[in-house]
């Protein structure tokens, strides 16, 4: 039963670029979908993301030119900007650490000890940067030498960190879009936008980055650009 329902949701989720101007999207649909997005898998439970809900008509109008006047943005009833916050890694690591400490009664278990070590030692090692790139060299050296003996996580500098947080944020965006489809509405993820101006409009700090903007509404036939084409499964699915 659930497989059939999920299949229907996946097939309903299409990038719709023209929404019905007469049909509003209830706020509780966006609220529920954002709360579901929060439950998305993410690297080390660091949750280095933010979801900025643009819902007032005035704010939506401000974002249309920032989204390069795309039709999907012009007709959207709701909009969510998915933002990565790698700069909050210390705060999130401390939060995870505090949550583990709250579960300790008496002597910590082996798993709790591992968790304490993970967020107090490993996260700083993975996310700390310095002007001279010393920590990047340290991480790459550890990966290089440890990788000789056994499979090992290959870490590095800022580029690797950015990839990790953007992957996690994209997973949340996908959860959000599937939730929107489950509620009977449509969405379209946008990559065509002025990132600098969007950051300025949201008053985001330098360390924040825009992952994507997702617009929401009740889709129309005109908003779907033909049938869905995918390359043959044998070109992308490999069984070993």
N, C-alpha and C positions, 0 to 999 in steps of 0.2 A: 504493500500500500504506500509506504513512505517513498519507496523508489520511484513509483509512478508520479507521485506528487512532486518530488524533486526534479524529475525529468521535465515536467510541465513548467516548473519555475525556470529551469535553465533555458528552455526553448523560448519562454516568454521574454527573457532578458535579452533584448536587442538594443543596440545603440540607436535610440530614436532622436532625430534632430529637429522635429517640429511637434510641439505639444499643443493640445487643445486649449484655446484661450478661454473657453467657457467652463472648464472643469478645474477646480482647485484641488490641491493636495492637502488633506487634513494634517495638521501639525503633529498629531499623535503618530502618524505613519512615519514621519521623519524621526521623531523622538525614539520610537521603538527600534527603528533601523539603525540609528546611531548607537543605541544601547546594545544592540546585537553586534555591531561593528567592534565595540569595546571588547567583546568576548573572542575576537579573532586570535589565531595563533600569532605569536611574535617572538623574536629572538630573545631568549633568556628572560622572558616576561618583563623586559625593561620598558615596554609600552612607550617608546620614544616617538609619540605621535600626538597630534591634536586635530580635532575636527571642528571647523568653523562653519556654523550653520548660517547662511545668508537667507533670511526669510522675509524681511520687510520689502515692500515694493520699491521704496527709495533706495535701499541698499542694492537690490537686484539691478536696478537701472544703472547704478554706479559701476557695477561689475561687467555690464554688457560690453562697453568699449575695451575693458581690460581683457575680455575674452575675444577680442578682435572682431566684435560684432557678428559672431556666428549665430546662425538662426536658432540653434539649440539653446544658446544663452538668452537670446531675445525673447523666446517663447516660454522659458522655464518659469515654473511656479515656485520652485525651491532650488537652492544651490548649496552644496557643501564643498568647502575647500579642505583637502586632506594635506596636512602639514607634517613634515618630519622635524623632530626636536632632538637631534643628537646632542645638542648643547645641554640637555637636561639629564645626561647620564648619571652624574653624581647624585642628583636628587632622587632619581628612580632607583639607583642601586641602594641608597640609604633607606628608601621606602620598603624595598624587598627585604632588606636586612631586618628592619623593624618588625615586619610581618612574621618572619621566621622566629625572631626572639619572643614574640607574643605566644607562639605555640609551645615554647619550651616550659616544661614543668619538671623541676628537679634537674637531673643530669641529662644534657642533650643527647639525642640519639645519633647514630652514625650519619643518618641522612641530614639531620639538623646541623650537625657539625660541618658537613660538606656544603650545605647551603650558606652557612655563615662565612666559610672560607671563599665560596664562589663570589659572593657579592662584596666582601670586604677586600679581597686580594685579586681575584681574577678579573672582575669588571674594571677596576682601575688599570690593570695591565693592558686590557684590550682597548680601552677608550682614552687613556691619557695621551695628550699630545704636547709638544714643546716646540719653540721657535726653531730649534736646530735639528729637529728630526731624530733626536737620540732615541726616543721611545719607539719610533717606527723601526729603527735599526735593531733595537733590542727584540721587538716582536718578530721581525723577519729572521733574525739569527736563531731565536728559539725554535721557530717553525722549521728552519733549514736543518739544524742539527738533530732535533727530535724526530724529524721526518725521515732520517736515515734508518732509525731503528724500528719504526712502526708507523702506521697511518696516523697523521696528525693534522689538526686544524691549521690551515695555512692563513695566517693573519698578516696584517701589514699596516699601512698608514691610513690617512684620511679617506682615500678613495674606497678602500675596503669597508671602512666604517659606514660611509655613506650608502654603499650598496646594501649593507645589512639593514639599516633603518628604513631605506626606501622599499625593500622587499616586504618588510613587516607592515609598513603603511599601505602598500598596495593590496596586501591580503585583507586588511580592514576595509578598504574601498570596495573590494569584490564582495565581501560579506554584506556591506551596505547595499550594493546594487542588487544582489540576490534577494535581500529582504524587501527592497522596494518592489521587485517583481512579485514576490510572494503576497504583497499587499494589493496587487492588481494595478500597479502604476509602472511607469517606465523611466529610464535614465539614460544618460549619455556621458561617458567620461571624456573630458577635454584635456588635450595637451597643448592646444593652441591658445596661449595666453601670455601676457606680459608679466613674467615672474617678479620682476623688480617692483612694478606698480601694484601688483597684488599684495606683495609683502608690505608695501607702504600703506596700502588701504587697510590692511589688517593690523598695522602697527606691530609687526613681528620683529624680533631682534635679528641680528646678523646671522646667528647660528641656525636659524630656522630655514627650511627649504620647502617649496611647494612640490608635493608629490603629484597631485592631479586635482582637477576640479570636476565634480560630478553634478550635473544638472538633472532636475526631476520634474516630471509632469505626467499628464495623461497623454500617451503617445497617439499619433495619427498615422494613417497609411502613408501619407506624404513624407512622414519623418523617417520611414524605413527605406533605405536605398536599395530596393530590390531584394531578391532571395539571398539567404546566407550562404556564402561560398567558403569552403574550407579545402585545403589541399588534401589529397588522399591520406587516410589514416596510416598507410604503410610508409609514408614519407616522414611521419613524425612519431609514430608509436613503434618502439623496438622492444622485442621480448628476448631476453638473454638467459 
